[in-house]
């Protein structure tokens, strides 16, 4: 699959570029991003470059990863990935930089990626999981049309090294 660009209101979801590495390095050092993502403890420029290279490489067909950017300035606003793509199912994950939070960036990006995945990848189900304590991600899931389905007990080890209970949300291609 060739990398794509997806437009959303006030956003551009675009392929990762090597030039994104300095902004990624700063983002991955943010406390809120590090807390809710299983990231390496030390993020230097080389680690950020490797991170960008992995996300830019779609050759395995197991993930579709895009940068969330400002369509006018191209400033990095966040990251968005469909992963665990298997048959008609996938999971979605994201993070946003501090200055993008509270503005609907994540929910608009998740909605756009989800709609694209249902149409072009012919997926039937996409799951969104987040730590129960991450209330902002719960709001993103709800705004993007993902229904709450339950709690997965101690299902994921986050950046703090601890296992956390997670909410699982799902959206189907057949959902209104």
MARTIKOL-496566 format. One record per residue: residue number from 0; residue in one letter; x, y, z of N, C-alpha, C in turn. Coordinates in nm, 4 decimals. Layout:
N
REC  pos  code      n.c1      n.c2      n.c3     ca.c1     ca.c2     ca.c3      c.c1      c.c2      c.c3
REC  NUM     a         X         Y         Z         X         Y         Z         X         Y         Z
...
END
This chain:
176
REC  pos  code      n.c1      n.c2      n.c3     ca.c1     ca.c2     ca.c3      c.c1      c.c2      c.c3
REC    0     x    0.0838   -0.1171    0.0000    0.0000    0.0000    0.0000    0.0889    0.1243    0.0000
REC    1     x    0.0506    0.2184   -0.0794    0.1237    0.3448   -0.0858    0.0725    0.4386    0.0234
REC    2     x    0.1617    0.5152    0.0844    0.1182    0.6137    0.1844    0.0182    0.7118    0.1243
REC    3     x   -0.0721    0.7583    0.2070   -0.1794    0.8481    0.1633   -0.1791    0.9738    0.2485
REC    4     x   -0.2531    1.0732    0.2025   -0.2854    1.1912    0.2814   -0.4359    1.1942    0.2974
REC    5     x   -0.4799    1.2294    0.4172   -0.6225    1.2371    0.4464   -0.6494    1.3755    0.5031
REC    6     x   -0.7479    1.4430    0.4483   -0.7857    1.5745    0.5000   -0.8985    1.5605    0.5993
REC    7     x   -0.8938    1.6443    0.7003   -1.0006    1.6549    0.7993   -1.0151    1.8040    0.8282
REC    8     x   -1.1269    1.8479    0.8827   -1.1428    1.9911    0.9102   -1.0261    2.0466    0.9933
REC    9     x   -0.9497    2.1367    0.9321   -0.8382    2.2006    1.0003   -0.7166    2.1125    1.0221
REC   10     x   -0.7125    1.9941    0.9584   -0.6029    1.8994    0.9783   -0.5592    1.8372    0.8469
REC   11     x   -0.4344    1.7954    0.8438   -0.3829    1.7128    0.7358   -0.3178    1.5915    0.7996
REC   12     x   -0.3650    1.4739    0.7649   -0.3035    1.3488    0.8083   -0.2130    1.3071    0.6937
REC   13     x   -0.0834    1.3082    0.7191    0.0125    1.2888    0.6108    0.1195    1.1876    0.6503
REC   14     x    0.1902    1.1337    0.5493    0.2994    1.0408    0.5804    0.4070    1.1088    0.6656
REC   15     x    0.4725    1.0262    0.7456    0.5839    1.0756    0.8264    0.7018    1.1075    0.7364
REC   16     x    0.7782    1.2103    0.7755    0.8980    1.2526    0.7024    1.0158    1.2530    0.7974
REC   17     x    1.1346    1.2295    0.7441    1.2555    1.2330    0.8266    1.2685    1.3669    0.8987
REC   18     x    1.2217    1.4739    0.8359    1.2318    1.6074    0.8961    1.1398    1.6255    1.0166
REC   19     x    1.0507    1.5298    1.0422    0.9627    1.5362    1.1602    1.0352    1.4962    1.2886
REC   20     x    1.1515    1.4338    1.2775    1.2191    1.3766    1.3947    1.2417    1.4767    1.5088
REC   21     x    1.2879    1.5995    1.4847    1.3069    1.6909    1.5987    1.1771    1.7211    1.6743
REC   22     x    1.0663    1.7389    1.6006    0.9381    1.7646    1.6676    0.8891    1.6398    1.7407
REC   23     x    0.9118    1.5230    1.6824    0.8744    1.3971    1.7473    0.9533    1.3804    1.8766
REC   24     x    1.0822    1.4106    1.8734    1.1652    1.3990    1.9938    1.1059    1.4829    2.1070
REC   25     x    1.0699    1.6074    2.0775    1.0109    1.6938    2.1804    0.8771    1.6386    2.2290
REC   26     x    0.7956    1.5893    2.1356    0.6643    1.5360    2.1731    0.6771    1.4131    2.2631
REC   27     x    0.7668    1.3220    2.2273    0.7795    1.1984    2.3042    0.8374    1.2230    2.4432
REC   28     x    0.8948    1.3397    2.4632    0.9449    1.3770    2.5954    0.8377    1.4401    2.6834
REC   29     x    0.7226    1.4780    2.6250    0.6146    1.5378    2.7031    0.5624    1.4367    2.8041
REC   30     x    0.5384    1.4834    2.9252    0.4942    1.3945    3.0335    0.3647    1.3217    2.9986
REC   31     x    0.2674    1.3925    2.9419    0.1378    1.3301    2.9129    0.1497    1.2234    2.8049
REC   32     x    0.2343    1.2452    2.7060    0.2532    1.1449    2.6014    0.3298    1.0254    2.6581
REC   33     x    0.4351    1.0535    2.7320    0.5149    0.9451    2.7909    0.4339    0.8623    2.8895
REC   34     x    0.3426    0.9251    2.9623    0.2622    0.8533    3.0610    0.1718    0.7494    2.9968
REC   35     x    0.1092    0.7824    2.8844    0.0067    0.6959    2.8269    0.0532    0.6154    2.7066
REC   36     x    0.1838    0.6133    2.6825    0.2380    0.5361    2.5711    0.3572    0.4548    2.6186
REC   37     x    0.3731    0.3347    2.5664    0.4887    0.2524    2.6051    0.6113    0.2931    2.5243
REC   38     x    0.6677    0.4076    2.5573    0.7792    0.4641    2.4822    0.9107    0.4374    2.5531
REC   39     x    1.0216    0.4490    2.4798    1.1513    0.4333    2.5454    1.1726    0.5424    2.6493
REC   40     x    1.2472    0.5102    2.7544    1.2704    0.6054    2.8626    1.3499    0.7268    2.8213
REC   41     x    1.4467    0.7102    2.7343    1.5288    0.8223    2.6891    1.5014    0.8425    2.5408
REC   42     x    1.4544    0.9601    2.5061    1.4253    0.9900    2.3668    1.5220    1.0980    2.3202
REC   43     x    1.6187    1.0557    2.2391    1.7101    1.1517    2.1786    1.6758    1.1605    2.0295
REC   44     x    1.7508    1.2406    1.9568    1.7198    1.2616    1.8161    1.7297    1.1324    1.7354
REC   45     x    1.8267    1.0476    1.7655    1.8389    0.9215    1.6909    1.7208    0.8290    1.7186
REC   46     x    1.6766    0.8234    1.8423    1.5582    0.7424    1.8757    1.4344    0.7969    1.8045
REC   47     x    1.4215    0.9286    1.7968    1.3079    0.9896    1.7263    1.3153    0.9593    1.5770
REC   48     x    1.4351    0.9618    1.5208    1.4500    0.9270    1.3783    1.4077    0.7824    1.3526
REC   49     x    1.4481    0.6918    1.4407    1.4092    0.5508    1.4271    1.2578    0.5353    1.4397
REC   50     x    1.1991    0.6086    1.5339    1.0535    0.6059    1.5537    0.9829    0.6488    1.4261
REC   51     x    1.0288    0.7589    1.3653    0.9687    0.8095    1.2416    0.9870    0.7084    1.1285
REC   52     x    1.1056    0.6496    1.1157    1.1295    0.5505    1.0097    1.0337    0.4318    1.0211
REC   53     x    1.0134    0.3820    1.1437    0.9220    0.2674    1.1624    0.7800    0.3042    1.1204
REC   54     x    0.7356    0.4216    1.1555    0.5996    0.4607    1.1219    0.5821    0.4956    0.9745
REC   55     x    0.6888    0.5381    0.9106    0.6815    0.5706    0.7681    0.6842    0.4453    0.6804
REC   56     x    0.7249    0.3332    0.7353    0.7381    0.2080    0.6598    0.6085    0.1274    0.6710
REC   57     x    0.5308    0.1276    0.5647    0.4037    0.0554    0.5624    0.4171   -0.0813    0.4954
REC   58     x    0.5371   -0.1262    0.4669    0.5575   -0.2462    0.3860    0.5005   -0.3734    0.4487
REC   59     x    0.4873   -0.3779    0.5806    0.4354   -0.4990    0.6449    0.2842   -0.5124    0.6311
REC   60     x    0.2171   -0.4058    0.5934    0.0703   -0.4013    0.5828    0.0019   -0.4274    0.7172
REC   61     x    0.0774   -0.4159    0.8263    0.0199   -0.4373    0.9600   -0.0165   -0.3072    1.0280
REC   62     x    0.0255   -0.1941    0.9705   -0.0096   -0.0657    1.0294   -0.0142    0.0426    0.9224
REC   63     x   -0.0905    0.1450    0.9521   -0.0968    0.2667    0.8716   -0.0765    0.3798    0.9712
REC   64     x    0.0368    0.4486    0.9608    0.0707    0.5533    1.0566    0.0882    0.6856    0.9834
REC   65     x    0.0270    0.7882    1.0387    0.0317    0.9208    0.9782    0.0617    1.0269    1.0828
REC   66     x    0.1262    1.1328    1.0384    0.1439    1.2506    1.1221    0.0166    1.3336    1.1141
REC   67     x   -0.0232    1.3910    1.2256   -0.1330    1.4871    1.2272   -0.0668    1.6243    1.2195
REC   68     x   -0.0964    1.6991    1.1134   -0.0286    1.8264    1.0916   -0.1288    1.9392    1.0677
REC   69     x   -0.0828    2.0597    1.0943   -0.1576    2.1792    1.0598   -0.1482    2.1939    0.9074
REC   70     x   -0.2608    2.2038    0.8359   -0.2544    2.2071    0.6897   -0.1910    2.3346    0.6340
REC   71     x   -0.1863    2.4406    0.7124   -0.1290    2.5666    0.6664    0.0200    2.5764    0.6960
REC   72     x    0.0591    2.5427    0.8190    0.1990    2.5587    0.8618    0.2780    2.4295    0.8577
REC   73     x    0.2117    2.3164    0.8473    0.2703    2.1825    0.8522    0.3277    2.1491    0.9896
REC   74     x    0.2975    2.2290    1.0915    0.3447    2.1999    1.2277    0.2859    2.0669    1.2736
REC   75     x    0.3665    1.9890    1.3430    0.3230    1.8598    1.3936    0.2258    1.8795    1.5105
REC   76     x    0.1078    1.8202    1.4994    0.0067    1.8263    1.6047   -0.0077    1.6936    1.6771
REC   77     x    0.0368    1.5851    1.6132    0.0228    1.4553    1.6778    0.0545    1.3398    1.5860
REC   78     x    0.0164    1.2225    1.6345    0.0414    1.0969    1.5658   -0.0861    1.0136    1.5672
REC   79     x   -0.1064    0.9398    1.4599   -0.2258    0.8571    1.4469   -0.1877    0.7283    1.3748
REC   80     x   -0.2274    0.6138    1.4304   -0.1928    0.4856    1.3682   -0.3082    0.3868    1.3769
REC   81     x   -0.3313    0.3199    1.2663   -0.4093    0.1967    1.2664   -0.3060    0.0871    1.2815
REC   82     x   -0.3254   -0.0022    1.3753   -0.2283   -0.1097    1.3951   -0.3041   -0.2389    1.4220
REC   83     x   -0.2316   -0.3457    1.4352   -0.2908   -0.4784    1.4522   -0.3929   -0.5058    1.3423
REC   84     x   -0.3624   -0.4597    1.2207   -0.4532   -0.4825    1.1086   -0.4474   -0.6306    1.0740
REC   85     x   -0.5622   -0.6945    1.0832   -0.5707   -0.8382    1.0565   -0.7089   -0.8667    0.9995
REC   86     x   -0.7130   -0.9054    0.8747   -0.8416   -0.9298    0.8110   -0.9221   -0.8015    0.8054
REC   87     x   -1.0409   -0.8046    0.8642   -1.1293   -0.6883    0.8620   -1.1249   -0.6094    0.9920
REC   88     x   -1.0281   -0.6378    1.0791   -1.0206   -0.5739    1.2100   -0.8898   -0.4978    1.2265
REC   89     x   -0.8934   -0.3968    1.3125   -0.7737   -0.3193    1.3447   -0.7968   -0.2477    1.4771
REC   90     x   -0.6901   -0.1861    1.5260   -0.6970   -0.0993    1.6439   -0.6433    0.0368    1.6027
REC   91     x   -0.6813    0.1389    1.6767   -0.6361    0.2739    1.6457   -0.5745    0.3361    1.7698
REC   92     x   -0.4685    0.4117    1.7499   -0.4021    0.4806    1.8591   -0.3548    0.6172    1.8129
REC   93     x   -0.3309    0.7057    1.9080   -0.2964    0.8431    1.8735   -0.2342    0.9119    1.9937
REC   94     x   -0.1703    1.0240    1.9687   -0.1328    1.1198    2.0714   -0.1303    1.2573    2.0071
REC   95     x   -0.1454    1.3594    2.0878   -0.1366    1.4963    2.0383   -0.0399    1.5753    2.1253
REC   96     x    0.0261    1.6711    2.0623    0.1168    1.7583    2.1364    0.0339    1.8523    2.2236
REC   97     x    0.0986    1.9067    2.3254    0.0276    1.9873    2.4253   -0.0555    2.0993    2.3642
REC   98     x    0.0001    2.1737    2.2693   -0.0724    2.2884    2.2136   -0.1922    2.2473    2.1284
REC   99     x   -0.2049    2.1192    2.0948   -0.3184    2.0713    2.0151   -0.4308    2.0146    2.1014
REC  100     x   -0.4055    1.9952    2.2292   -0.5057    1.9311    2.3151   -0.6206    2.0260    2.3491
REC  101     x   -0.7381    1.9655    2.3648   -0.8563    2.0425    2.4024   -0.9184    2.1199    2.2869
REC  102     x   -0.8740    2.0921    2.1660   -0.9250    2.1630    2.0473   -0.9951    2.0699    1.9487
REC  103     x   -1.0160    1.9448    1.9870   -1.0835    1.8497    1.8996   -0.9941    1.7890    1.7932
REC  104     x   -0.8637    1.8121    1.8025   -0.7704    1.7597    1.7021   -0.7751    1.6074    1.6984
REC  105     x   -0.7632    1.5438    1.8132   -0.7594    1.3970    1.8169   -0.8900    1.3368    1.7664
REC  106     x   -1.0028    1.3892    1.8099   -1.1302    1.3297    1.7671   -1.1538    1.3491    1.6176
REC  107     x   -1.1162    1.4641    1.5620   -1.1309    1.4850    1.4172   -1.0377    1.3923    1.3398
REC  108     x   -0.9147    1.3755    1.3895   -0.8191    1.2875    1.3218   -0.8651    1.1417    1.3279
REC  109     x   -0.9088    1.0973    1.4455   -0.9562    0.9592    1.4608   -1.0779    0.9351    1.3708
REC  110     x   -1.1703    1.0293    1.3652   -1.2882    1.0156    1.2791   -1.2477    1.0039    1.1328
REC  111     x   -1.1569    1.0906    1.0881   -1.1146    1.0879    0.9476   -1.0436    0.9573    0.9128
REC  112     x   -0.9533    0.9124    0.9995   -0.8803    0.7874    0.9740   -0.9767    0.6687    0.9743
REC  113     x   -1.0702    0.6689    1.0674   -1.1678    0.5600    1.0758   -1.2521    0.5531    0.9495
REC  114     x   -1.3045    0.6670    0.9063   -1.3863    0.6693    0.7845   -1.3057    0.6210    0.6643
REC  115     x   -1.1806    0.6664    0.6547   -1.0931    0.6231    0.5448   -1.0711    0.4718    0.5512
REC  116     x   -1.0431    0.4182    0.6690   -1.0155    0.2754    0.6843   -1.1361    0.1903    0.6466
REC  117     x   -1.2551    0.2343    0.6851   -1.3745    0.1587    0.6468   -1.3940    0.1612    0.4952
REC  118     x   -1.3694    0.2747    0.4334   -1.3914    0.2872    0.2899   -1.2820    0.2205    0.2066
REC  119     x   -1.1553    0.2485    0.2374   -1.0468    0.2051    0.1491   -0.9805    0.0748    0.1906
REC  120     x   -0.9773    0.0457    0.3189   -0.9201   -0.0818    0.3637   -1.0272   -0.1876    0.3821
REC  121     x   -1.1518   -0.1476    0.3707   -1.2661   -0.2386    0.3853   -1.2676   -0.3065    0.5219
REC  122     x   -1.2229   -0.2334    0.6250   -1.2300   -0.2880    0.7604   -1.3745   -0.2928    0.8059
REC  123     x   -1.4034   -0.3829    0.8969   -1.5365   -0.3920    0.9548   -1.5389   -0.3393    1.0978
REC  124     x   -1.4311   -0.3633    1.1743   -1.4278   -0.3246    1.3159   -1.2932   -0.2612    1.3498
REC  125     x   -1.2991   -0.1505    1.4239   -1.1788   -0.0869    1.4751   -1.1980   -0.0664    1.6247
REC  126     x   -1.0974   -0.1060    1.7016   -1.1012   -0.0903    1.8472   -1.0124    0.0256    1.8902
REC  127     x   -1.0547    0.0922    1.9942   -0.9768    0.1995    2.0553   -0.9706    0.1688    2.2039
REC  128     x   -0.8503    0.1480    2.2551   -0.8306    0.1211    2.3976   -0.7512    0.2353    2.4600
REC  129     x   -0.7842    0.2653    2.5841   -0.7092    0.3675    2.6583   -0.7160    0.3339    2.8062
REC  130     x   -0.6180    0.3814    2.8812   -0.6193    0.3600    3.0257   -0.7448    0.4232    3.0845
REC  131     x   -0.8045    0.3552    3.1799   -0.9257    0.4064    3.2449   -0.9014    0.5464    3.3002
REC  132     x   -0.7830    0.5715    3.3522   -0.7512    0.7012    3.4110   -0.7330    0.8118    3.3068
REC  133     x   -0.7271    0.7775    3.1804   -0.7073    0.8768    3.0747   -0.8435    0.9254    3.0243
REC  134     x   -0.9038    1.0167    3.0986   -1.0379    1.0663    3.0668   -1.0430    1.1386    2.9324
REC  135     x   -0.9356    1.2058    2.8949   -0.9342    1.2776    2.7671   -0.9497    1.1805    2.6504
REC  136     x   -0.8849    1.0639    2.6580   -0.8987    0.9658    2.5510   -1.0382    0.9062    2.5471
REC  137     x   -1.1033    0.8975    2.6602   -1.2419    0.8503    2.6626   -1.3313    0.9480    2.5854
REC  138     x   -1.3084    1.0773    2.6057   -1.3860    1.1791    2.5330   -1.3580    1.1714    2.3825
REC  139     x   -1.2324    1.1496    2.3446   -1.1978    1.1360    2.2030   -1.2753    1.0195    2.1416
REC  140     x   -1.2733    0.9052    2.2082   -1.3433    0.7874    2.1569   -1.4920    0.8162    2.1366
REC  141     x   -1.5536    0.8770    2.2362   -1.6972    0.9069    2.2270   -1.7268    1.0045    2.1134
REC  142     x   -1.6471    1.1117    2.1020   -1.6692    1.2110    1.9961   -1.6485    1.1516    1.8574
REC  143     x   -1.5605    1.0514    1.8463   -1.5325    0.9877    1.7176   -1.6293    0.8727    1.6874
REC  144     x   -1.7302    0.8545    1.7709   -1.8322    0.7535    1.7442   -1.7989    0.6135    1.7886
REC  145     x   -1.6977    0.5987    1.8733   -1.6605    0.4674    1.9251   -1.7425    0.4390    2.0510
REC  146     x   -1.8153    0.3297    2.0490   -1.8998    0.2925    2.1621   -1.8181    0.2257    2.2720
REC  147     x   -1.8494    0.2594    2.3960   -1.7860    0.1949    2.5107   -1.8347    0.0512    2.5173
REC  148     x   -1.7411   -0.0442    2.5298   -1.7767   -0.1853    2.5312   -1.7394   -0.2566    2.6597
REC  149     x   -1.6516   -0.1966    2.7403   -1.6175   -0.2638    2.8645   -1.4801   -0.2250    2.9159
REC  150     x   -1.4366   -0.3000    3.0185   -1.3081   -0.2761    3.0832   -1.2215   -0.4006    3.0676
REC  151     x   -1.0997   -0.3789    3.0222   -1.0006   -0.4861    3.0134   -0.9096   -0.4709    3.1352
REC  152     x   -0.9122   -0.5678    3.2235   -0.8373   -0.5567    3.3490   -0.6881   -0.5748    3.3270
REC  153     x   -0.6113   -0.4797    3.3799   -0.4642   -0.4822    3.3735   -0.4137   -0.5292    3.2373
REC  154     x   -0.4676   -0.4720    3.1327   -0.4415   -0.5232    2.9978   -0.3208   -0.4635    2.9272
REC  155     x   -0.2679   -0.3523    2.9789   -0.1585   -0.2894    2.9055   -0.0616   -0.2223    3.0014
REC  156     x    0.0664   -0.2348    2.9711    0.1708   -0.1687    3.0495    0.2014   -0.0349    2.9823
REC  157     x    0.1796    0.0719    3.0549    0.1985    0.2068    3.0008    0.3361    0.2611    3.0363
REC  158     x    0.3593    0.3863    2.9996    0.4883    0.4499    3.0161    0.5396    0.4538    3.1581
REC  159     x    0.4501    0.4441    3.2559    0.4937    0.4427    3.3959    0.5411    0.3041    3.4396
REC  160     x    0.5365    0.2074    3.3480    0.5819    0.0720    3.3783    0.4783   -0.0140    3.4473
REC  161     x    0.3625    0.0423    3.4769    0.2574   -0.0309    3.5482    0.1505   -0.0797    3.4505
REC  162     x    0.0889   -0.1917    3.4882   -0.0265   -0.2404    3.4120   -0.1497   -0.1617    3.4561
REC  163     x   -0.2270   -0.1186    3.3579   -0.3476   -0.0408    3.3846   -0.4693   -0.1112    3.3261
REC  164     x   -0.5829   -0.0936    3.3939   -0.7095   -0.1328    3.3343   -0.7344   -0.0389    3.2162
REC  165     x   -0.7998   -0.0929    3.1140   -0.8303   -0.0118    2.9965   -0.9787   -0.0166    2.9644
REC  166     x   -1.0278    0.0950    2.9137   -1.1590    0.0956    2.8497   -1.1381    0.0482    2.7071
REC  167     x   -1.2312   -0.0320    2.6593   -1.2307   -0.0700    2.5185   -1.3541   -0.0097    2.4543
REC  168     x   -1.3309    0.0579    2.3444   -1.4372    0.1165    2.2626   -1.4279    0.0521    2.1261
REC  169     x   -1.5383    0.0422    2.0552   -1.5361   -0.0146    1.9215   -1.6254    0.0625    1.8271
REC  170     x   -1.5856    0.0594    1.7039   -1.6709    0.1189    1.5992   -1.6749    0.0203    1.4845
REC  171     x   -1.7944   -0.0002    1.4309   -1.8159   -0.0911    1.3196   -1.8464   -0.0118    1.1946
REC  172     x   -1.8135   -0.0680    1.0808   -1.8457   -0.0034    0.9539   -1.9950    0.0172    0.9396
REC  173     x   -2.0731   -0.0639    1.0066   -2.2198   -0.0558    0.9984   -2.2811    0.0403    1.0989
REC  174     x   -2.1995    0.0968    1.1892   -2.2524    0.1942    1.2859   -2.2949    0.3214    1.2114
REC  175     x   -2.3973    0.3841    1.2649   -2.4460    0.5084    1.2017   -2.3440    0.6182    1.2181
END
